[in-house]
Every structure is written in C-alpha cells, then in structure tokens.
Amino acid sequence: MKKYSLLFIHAVLHCWTVGLVVSRASEKQVWPVPYQRLDRRPDVDSFCQALYPFCPTGDPDGRIPVMGDGDVISVFRLQTPVWEFKYGDILGKFHVMHDAIGFGSAKAGRNFTMEWYELFQLGNCTFPHEREGESAPFWCNQGAACFYDGIDDLHWKQNGTLEKIGEISGEMFNELALWVQKDNETGVYYETWTVKSDPGANATTWFESYDCSQFVHRTYKKLLELGAQLVSQTPTNYTKIYLYSGEPLYLGDDSIFQQSSKKDLAADITKFYHWFRSHQSVVDMIMSLFEAFEKMVLEKTFYFYYNSEYWKLPMKYPYLQITYEEIPFP
C-alpha cells in the first residue's frame, strides 16, 4: 500500500511540474515589457563613482519643502542640451536634450528646480563595468530625482527652454511632492534606450526608456490628475534614442554567468560589453555609440539589459536613431 501511495504522489507531482512548465511556456509575453518597480531603493555599491557628484545642492535625503496650502506655485518647463554646463550647445546640435521642471512660490518668493537623472552619468547607465572578481557585468545604473533651490535662468534659456506652463496651489504641490518621493523610492534604474520593431507609426514597442523626459511626463500626468491645467506656447519636443529589432529573445539574469551550460553565451555578452566600458569621457562615449552601431550592423545583435535581466535583440535597419519628437502633455 505504501509503495502505491508513493507512486501516486510521484505521479501527481510530475503532472503538476509539467503543468507549470507548459503554462509558463505558453504564457504570452507582454509588450512593451513592464518596467519593474522595487519596494525600496537599494543601497549604492561604493564601486560606483560619479565624475560629477549627484545633486550637489539638493537635500541629501531627497526631502522637498512643504508649501502653504494657499500659496500659488508657478510651474515651468525646462530643457537644455545634455552637459550644457561643460560643452555648451554641442549636444544640442544633435538634439540630445535634458528635461526638468521648475517651480516658483509666490508667497516665499523662491524658485526650485526638480530633475531626474543618472547617479553616475549616462555612460554608466547605458553600459556596465568589468569588475575584478565578478563574472557578470557590473551595473551602476541607478537614477534619482533631485530637488534644489533656484532656477538657473541662463543655463536653461541660453540653448534651451524656460517657459511657464501653469500654476498650482501649495496644497497641490505638497501632494505632488509625496508622489515624487514614492516614485523616486520605487523606480530606481535608468534606461537609455527605447526598443521598437521599426520607425513606423504602427511599430511594436518592445521596451520603454526610463530617463529624465519620462520622469517629466509622469510628473505632468500627476499634476493633471491633481487638477492642474498646463499649456505650452512652444512645441513640446523630447529626445528619444531608439534601437530597432525583431522580437527580443529572453536570455536570463546574472545566473547566466554561473552556469557552465551557458558559458558561450556568457562569454559573448561579456565580449559585447567590453567595447563599451563605463567611466569614459563624453567623446569616448560618443565614439562607443558609433562602435555599437557598427557592431549592430555587422552582427545584427545587441545584448540588452532591462529589469536586471538580459535579452538578445535581433537588430533591424535603421538599427539606431536619435529623434527629437513632439510629445504633447498627457
């Protein structure tokens, strides 16, 4: 009797396991892949170092001042070329722009800037490091919100945009501040690329970027949900960096680099990223993008990292494209 009971249990477990495998295999992939939020922001590894300190004049704990409920807060749309403070309008000529939001308190007579960007510069968020003693590529790809006193008029106006787009109450601002802090705590990883099937209007989006402009769009959407009215007198254009590919192939997480059965795949991923090491100068970073373009054209392969997992992109013409396209308020 005991023997038959064990056989029955074994058969049930076998059927259950097979059922799970079949169910997972037949599960339809959702596109675009949803961006994964965390319960809390993880600590930053001391290995990750910024060329320029993140948010040097902002509150170190990310706190946002409380406004009086009856205050009138002006809302400003801000845009300037990436690294304008160092290179002026050079990247602006290629429409590589950085976006932020400004606020002005009528009661306090103070202005504030709020932006979301990389903790360790763009190159570190786009490509990983080779770290001694680590078999897997090591990523320093966190981004975060920065809120600080003042609006540098010259910085935003000279080669970009500083435009008042609306007014909100102090009460509305305080509600927005709570949302920003929650958004900042749970959405922590920067993603440079938007991946689509082709440049056409009916293209499939495989992965969405998660960058400064996406933060601005989320903030506008929240303001509108709170009852704000936002109007721009100028075109609301934003930088998008696209990769074009056929349907992506899921590869796995960092366990790829610990499995002997996947050593060839692990070696290929490592070799791919070796060309695009982090902590490069801006010039080197731009050159790396050109090298990446060449590699995508010749091998039609791009190893893509999203939600701490790796995907293989079967690249398609035109492979990579930087656009400056109009995206209206949500």
N, C-alpha and C positions, 0 to 999 in steps of 0.2 A: 504493500500500500504506500509506504514511504517513497519507494522508487518511482511509482506512478505520479505521486504528488510533485516530486522534484521535476519530473519530465514535463508535467503540466505547467508548473511555474516557469520553467525554462522556455516553453513554447510561447507563453503569454508575454514574457519579457522580450523574446525575439520579435514577435509581431509588433509589440509596442515600439521597439527600436527602429524596425524597418519603417513603421508608420511615420515616425518622426523624421527620418531621412527623406522619405518620399514627400512628406509635407513641406519640408524646408526646400527641397529641390524644385518643387512645383510652385513655390511661393513667388508671386510676381514682383519683380523689382520695381520700386517706386522711383520715378524720375521727375524732377531732379532729386538726388539723394538728400534727405532732410539733414540740415546742419544739426549736429549733436550738441545739446547744451548739458552742462555739468551741474551737479548740486552745489558746488562751491569752486572758487578759483584755486587751483593747485599752487603750491609754493614754487618759486622760480629756482632752478638749479644755478648755483654760483658759477658754473661753467659758462653760462650765457652772459656775455658782456656787451654793453651798448657803446658805440662810438660816441654818441651824444646822449647824455642822461635823459631818461624818460620823464616828462612833465616836471621840469626842474623848479618851476614856481608855483605848482599846484599843491593842494593839501596831500601830504604823504599817505593818508588813509583814504583818499578819494572822497572826502566829505564835501557837500555842496551847501552853501549858506542858506538859511531859511529866510524867506521874504515875508513881509507883512501881507496878510490876505488882501488888503485893499490897494496894494501897490500896483502900478501899471508898468509892465515889463515889455520893452521893445524886443522883437526877435529879428535877428539879422542873418542873412545868407552870406557865408564866407567861402571864398575859393581862391587858391593861389597855386602856382606851379610847385610841384614836389621839390623840396630842398631849395626853395627860393631864397632862404636866408643865406645860403652859401653860393649858389650858382645863378641867382637871378632868374631870368626868363628862359634859360636854356631848355629845360624840360617842358616849359610851357609851349615852346615852338612845336613840340611833338604831342601837345595836348595831354601831357601826363600831369594831372592836377590833383591837388589835395583839398578836401572839403571839411568844413566845420560849421558851427552855429555860434552866433553871438547873442548876448542878452544885455539889456540896459535897464537898470532900475531907476524909475523917475523919482522915487522917494529918497533913495540912498544916494542918487547921483553917481552910481558906479556902473561900470561895464564889465562884462565877463565873457570869456571865450570857452567853448566846450568842443573838444575834438576827440576822435577815437583813432589810435594809430599803433604802430608796432612798438613793443618794448625794446627791441634790439635791432631796429632798422629793417628796411624792406627785404634786403638780400637774405637775412636770417629767416624771414618768414616764408620765403619762396623756395629756398633750397637748404638742405641740412648740413651739419658738420660731420667730419670723420673724427671720432673721439677715441683716443687710445684706450684700449681695454674694452671697448664696446663693439659688438659685432654688427649691431643695427645702426643705421644712420641716426644721428642725434639732432633733434629739432629744438630750436629756440624760437618758437613761432607764436608766442602769446602776444595779444594786442589788448589795449585797455582804453578806457575813457580818461580824459584829462580835463579838469575844470580849473580855471585860474583867473585871477583878477586882470581886467583890462582887455581892450581890443587894440592891437597894433594896426592902426589905420593904414600906414604906409605899406606894411607887409602884405595886407590883403588887397589894397586898392591899386598899387603900382602896376602889377601884372595880372591882376585877377578881379575879384568881385567882392564888394562890401555893400550890401543892399538891405534896407529894412523891408521885411516882408509881412509884418503883422505886429499885433500887441496882444498880450495875455495878462491875466490878473496874477497877483502874487500867489493866491491860492492855487491857481492852475500850475504855476511854476513849481510850487512845492510838491504837488502831485507828480509832475514830470520828474523832479529830482529823485523821488523814491523809485520811480520806474527805471531811471538811468542806473541807479546803484544796483538794482536787481539784474538788469540786463548786463551790466558790467561784470557781475559776480558769476553769471552762468554762461555767457557767451565769450569765451576767452581766447580762442585760436583764430589767428589771422589767416585769411585765404586770399591769395593774389588773383588766381585765375577764375574765370567763368568758362565752363566747358560746354560746347554746343555741338550739334551734329553738322551744322553748316551755317553760313551767314544769312540765310533766307528768313523771311517773316514767319514761316511755319516750322522752323527748326525745333528740334527737341533739345531742351536744356538738360544736360546730364548732372552738372554741379554748378551751384551759385557761388560767387565770390563772397567774402565776408571781410569788408575793409572799411575805410573811412566814409566812403559815399553811402555804403549800405547802412552804416550807423546813422548818418544824416537822414536817410529815407525812413528808417524805423522811428527816429525822433519826430520827424514831420507827421508820420502816421499817428503817433501817440498824441501829439498836440491836437490834431484834427479830431481824434476820438474824445479828447477833453473839451472840445468845443471851440478851438481856435479857428480863425479864418486867416489863411496865408495866401498872399498874392505876390507874384514876381512880375516886374515890368521888363525883365530881360530873359532870354532863353535859359532854361534850367538844364544845362548840359553837364554830363559827368563822364569821367574816364572809365572805360571798360577794357580789360585785357582778356582777349578770348583765345582759347585753344579749340581747335575743331577736330573731332574724331568720330569714328563709328562707335557702336555701343561699347562702353567700357567693360573690361573683364576684371572681376573682383579677384584679388590675389591673397589677401590676408593681412594680419597685423605683424607686429615685431617678431612673432613666433617663427616667421619665415626664416629668420636668420639663426635660429637654433635647431632647425630640422635638417638632418643630413639628406633627406629625400628632396629638399628644396635648395640644395647648396648652389646649383647652377643658376636658379632664379635669383637667389640672394646675391650672388657674385655679379649678375647682370645689373641688378638695381644699384648696387654699390658702385660699379663702374660708371653707370649713367650719371649718378650724382657727383662723382669725383670731379667732373668737369665744371661743376657749378658750386664750388665750395663757398661757404658764407664768409663773413668778415672781409669782403672785398671793397675796394673803392667804388665810387659811382661809375667811373669809366670802366673799370673791370667788370662791374655788374652788367653794364650795357653790352660789353663785349661778350659776356657769358650768355646773354639773351640771344645774340646773333649765333653763337656756337650752338645753343639749344635749337634754334631754328634750323640750322644746317643738319643737326643730328635727327631732328624730326622728319626732315625732307628725305634724307638718305635711308634711314631705317624705319621711318613711319611708326616710331614708337616713342611714347612718353610715359614715364612712371610717375603716377600722380598720387599724392598723399592727402587724404581727407578723412576727418573724424578719426585720426590715429590709425588709419588703415591704408593699404596700398592697392592701387588699381592700375591696370595697363590700358593705355589709350591707343587704339589703332588710328593713327593720325591721318587726316584728310586735308586736301587743299582747301583753303589757303593756309592751313596749319596754325598760324598765329596772327592776331590782328589787334592793334590798339585803336579804339574808336573814341570819339568824343560826341556822344549822342544825347539828344534831348530826352529827358525823363521828367514828365510833369509831376506835380505834387500828388501824393497818393489819393 
